[in-house]
Amino acid sequence: NPFKLSTDIYYSLAHSGLVNLKVYDVSGRPVKTLSSGIKASGYYAITWDGRDDLGRAVATGVYFIRMEAGNHTATRKLIRVR
């Protein structure tokens, strides 16, 4: 799923609860917090604009998006291209 400017992330929650959705670089450093808080059950879409928490464009390369919701954790790879 290579992306240039932005990418859409879709997820669903079977139960309401605390959700943390963060982007990490290949070294495991957090780059961007996309969501952190209580969410109701349902389907969600969020766009990452390829910027870090300070608003700077991230470099080309591999990133990982990690979602933690209740006892469930999922990680997916993202590739930023220019």
C-alpha positions in Angstrom: 0.0 0.0 0.0 2.5 2.7 -1.0 1.3 6.3 -0.7 2.6 9.7 -1.6 0.7 12.4 0.1 -1.8 10.7 2.4 -3.3 7.3 3.1 -6.7 6.2 4.5 -6.9 3.8 7.4 -10.1 1.8 8.0 -10.9 -0.1 11.1 -13.9 -1.5 13.0 -14.6 -1.9 16.7 -16.9 -4.7 17.9 -17.1 -3.0 21.4 -16.7 0.5 22.6 -13.6 1.3 24.5 -10.2 3.0 24.6 -8.5 3.1 21.2 -4.9 4.1 20.5 -3.9 4.4 16.8 -0.3 5.5 16.3 2.3 5.5 13.4 5.9 4.4 14.2 9.1 4.5 12.1 11.2 1.4 11.4 13.2 2.1 14.6 10.0 1.8 16.7 9.8 5.5 17.5 6.3 7.0 17.6 5.8 9.5 14.7 2.1 10.4 14.8 -0.8 9.8 17.1 -3.9 9.4 14.9 -6.4 8.6 17.6 -6.3 8.3 21.3 -9.5 8.1 23.3 -12.8 6.3 23.9 -14.6 5.2 20.7 -18.1 3.7 20.3 -18.4 0.4 18.4 -18.6 0.8 14.7 -16.7 1.4 11.5 -14.1 4.2 11.3 -11.9 5.8 8.6 -9.0 8.1 9.4 -6.5 9.8 7.0 -2.8 10.2 7.8 -1.4 13.1 5.8 2.2 11.8 6.0 3.2 14.3 8.7 4.5 13.8 12.2 3.0 15.2 15.5 4.9 18.5 14.8 3.4 18.9 11.4 6.6 18.0 9.5 6.4 15.7 6.4 8.0 12.4 7.2 10.8 10.9 5.0 10.3 8.3 2.3 10.4 4.8 3.8 8.6 2.2 5.8 6.2 3.0 8.7 4.0 0.9 10.9 0.5 1.7 12.1 -0.4 0.1 15.4 -3.9 0.0 16.8 -4.6 -1.0 20.4 -8.2 -1.5 21.4 -9.1 -3.4 24.5 -7.2 -6.7 24.4 -6.7 -6.5 20.7 -3.6 -5.2 19.0 -3.0 -5.0 15.2 0.0 -3.7 13.2 0.2 -2.9 9.5 3.0 -1.7 7.3 2.8 1.5 5.3 5.3 2.6 2.6 5.8 6.4 2.0 7.1 7.1 -1.5 7.8 10.5 -3.2 
